[in-house]
Amino acid sequence: MVRRQYSVLRDVDGYPLSPIPFGGVYLPLECSPAECYKTPLLLAYDRSHFTAVVTMATGKSKKEASAMRDIVPLTGPECDLLPMHFFVDPGKDVDWNNLPEDSSTMKSVINSVHNYLEIKNIPLDQIQSGRLCPDESHASTNSSVSQNFDVTVVSL
């Protein structure tokens, strides 16, 4: 049993995984969050095989490296939450093409994600400007993107 969340984002070329929708977040719901690591295992899928994705250290100083952490978005290109696979068992008679949008289920998903992962919300303008430092003085002030729009990310 892997006591770690894992995420599959795109194939090796950055395209959505088709025709099988593997992309999304998988939580180890059969284990309590206290028994699990708070950092996810990231997977890529290519040529019918999954492989782990790891971050690499850059030539930055220790001070810069501690200010910036590797992050992975939990949102898609339209800033919508990635699919949470196997969060509920819908039963054998479910119509997969016509699932209702249930706000109570969505709140439950978001609460579970917060229990299993170390989550941060980063203003979109900081991501677009390439400045992900927690220090607000580094944030872009010339962005045309609303300062109030955040992208949910998980820290590695």
C-alpha positions in Angstrom: 0.0 0.0 0.0 1.4 3.4 -1.0 0.6 5.8 1.8 1.1 8.8 -0.4 -1.2 10.8 -2.7 -0.3 10.7 -6.4 -1.1 12.9 -9.3 -1.1 12.3 -13.0 -1.1 15.5 -15.0 -0.3 15.0 -18.7 1.6 12.7 -21.0 5.3 13.1 -21.7 4.6 15.7 -24.4 2.2 17.7 -22.3 -1.0 16.5 -23.9 -4.0 15.2 -22.0 -4.1 11.5 -21.5 -6.4 10.1 -24.1 -8.5 8.1 -24.6 -8.2 7.0 -21.0 -8.7 9.8 -18.5 -5.9 8.9 -16.1 -5.1 12.6 -15.3 -6.1 13.8 -11.9 -5.4 13.2 -8.2 -5.7 9.9 -6.4 -6.0 10.0 -2.5 -5.3 7.0 -0.4 -8.7 7.2 1.2 -8.4 3.8 2.9 -5.7 5.2 5.1 -6.0 8.0 7.6 -4.3 11.3 6.6 -2.1 11.1 9.7 -0.6 7.8 8.4 0.3 9.3 5.0 3.1 11.5 3.6 1.9 15.1 2.8 3.9 15.3 -0.4 2.5 13.6 -3.5 4.1 11.1 -5.9 3.9 12.6 -9.3 3.5 10.3 -12.3 3.8 10.7 -16.0 2.2 8.2 -18.5 3.9 7.4 -21.8 3.9 4.4 -24.1 1.6 2.4 -21.8 3.8 2.9 -18.7 3.8 5.1 -15.7 7.0 6.7 -14.5 7.8 8.9 -11.5 8.4 12.6 -12.1 11.0 14.2 -9.8 12.3 17.8 -9.4 15.9 18.7 -9.9 18.0 21.1 -7.9 19.1 24.2 -9.8 22.2 26.2 -9.3 20.5 28.6 -6.9 21.9 29.6 -3.6 20.6 27.9 -0.4 18.7 31.2 0.5 16.9 31.3 -2.9 16.2 27.5 -2.7 14.6 27.8 0.7 12.4 30.8 -0.4 11.2 28.9 -3.5 9.7 25.4 -3.2 8.8 23.1 -6.0 5.0 23.2 -6.6 2.5 21.3 -8.7 -0.9 22.8 -9.6 -4.0 21.0 -8.5 -5.9 23.0 -11.1 -6.2 22.6 -14.8 -5.6 25.2 -17.6 -9.0 26.8 -16.8 -8.1 27.0 -13.1 -10.7 24.2 -12.3 -9.8 21.6 -9.7 -8.2 18.4 -11.2 -10.4 15.3 -11.1 -10.3 13.4 -7.8 -10.5 9.8 -8.9 -12.3 7.2 -6.9 -13.5 9.7 -4.3 -16.9 8.1 -4.0 -18.4 4.9 -5.3 -21.3 6.0 -7.5 -22.8 2.5 -7.8 -23.2 0.2 -10.8 -26.1 2.1 -12.5 -24.3 5.5 -12.8 -24.5 7.4 -16.0 -20.8 8.6 -16.4 -21.8 11.1 -19.1 -24.4 12.9 -16.9 -23.0 13.3 -13.4 -24.6 16.0 -11.2 -22.5 18.8 -9.8 -23.0 18.4 -6.1 -21.6 21.3 -4.0 -21.6 19.3 -0.8 -19.5 16.6 -2.5 -17.1 19.3 -3.9 -16.7 20.7 -0.4 -16.0 17.2 0.9 -13.4 16.7 -1.9 -11.6 20.0 -1.0 -11.6 19.2 2.7 -10.1 15.8 2.0 -7.4 17.2 -0.3 -6.5 19.7 2.5 -6.2 16.7 5.0 -3.9 14.7 2.7 -1.7 17.3 1.1 0.1 20.5 2.1 -1.9 23.0 0.0 -1.1 26.6 -0.8 -3.0 29.1 -2.9 -0.8 31.3 -5.0 -2.0 34.4 -6.8 -2.2 33.8 -10.6 -0.2 36.9 -11.3 2.8 35.5 -9.4 2.7 32.4 -11.5 2.4 34.2 -14.8 5.3 36.5 -13.9 7.4 33.6 -12.8 7.8 34.9 -9.3 6.7 32.4 -6.7 8.5 33.8 -3.7 6.4 34.0 -0.6 7.7 37.6 -0.1 4.9 39.9 -1.4 7.5 42.5 -2.6 8.5 40.1 -5.4 4.9 39.9 -6.7 4.3 41.5 -10.1 2.4 44.8 -10.0 2.0 45.2 -13.7 -0.1 42.1 -14.3 -3.5 42.5 -16.0 -4.7 39.4 -14.1 -6.8 40.0 -11.0 -4.8 40.0 -7.8 -7.7 38.0 -6.2 -7.5 35.0 -8.4 -5.5 32.1 -6.9 -4.3 28.8 -8.2 -4.3 25.9 -5.7 -0.9 24.1 -5.7 0.7 21.4 -3.6 4.2 21.9 -2.2 6.8 19.2 -2.8 
